[in-house]
């Protein structure tokens, strides 16, 4: 029986890095296919302009991502908010842009039942990205090399019958912590939200998913679709929830190539007596300030 898509008020994703080999395009396309929302927030680095400029690499599956977003705009009455990131910073020359339900902006105020949330990619508070562009490019080159090594390492692990291990994620986490310490990234983000009269802030950029309080500010980071494979949804009751694709695929299994392109119907019967969003919530225990953990 066909599954009914997850319906939420808002979906927030960032750092998809279309145009790179490391983008988990099948997974993010599957996530978009099985979600319905009133507002889709694409919070920066959706397209990796840095990489595209060098390689021009653009598979058909990456075009499908664009088509899924356009279909939400055209047929699902979804409002799409695209935030500029540092890897798609070419957009900065043209902002802001608005076409009916599509906005491409530098930052955005998202209204919620709890109050206003500031939405921005976050690179403006990364000291390396902002003040030492040549180091940012050098770091990007190093990260790509590390990701290539990671692919080779995991091919070897698969040959040995071992599970996937993200070597690059483990190394990158240590580097990002050092960068965050220097720039006080999260504290600056929270302070900016506070100065704008907001109760929370949503960002991306550092590829580390988060849902916690920084003082009186609710700090959300949507992670990425390179390694973490995470996003954030806002339910109709105003509750935010971290979505981990590893759990999402338990409810919406990945399909074979023959059925992947088919669009799920919105009016099919439920597989479970619980609605899809309640099914998803039952997969997590979630308390603001803590990382969501799967329920046994």
Secondary structure, 3 states (H helix, E strand, C coil): CCCCCEEEEEEEECCCCECCCCCCHHHHHHHHHCEEEEEEEEECCCECHHHHHHHCCCCHHHHHHHHHHHHHHHHCCCEEEEECCCCCHHHHHCCCEEECCEEEECEEEEECCCCEEEEECCHHHCHHHHHCHHHHHHHHHHHHHHHHHHHHHHHHHHHCCCCCCCHHHHHHHHHHHHHHHHHCHHHHHHHHHHHCCCCEEEECCCCCCEEEEECCEEEEECCCCCCCCEEEEECCCCCEEEEEHHHHHHHCCCCCHHHHCCCCCCCCCCCCCCCHHHHHHCCEECCCCCCCEECC
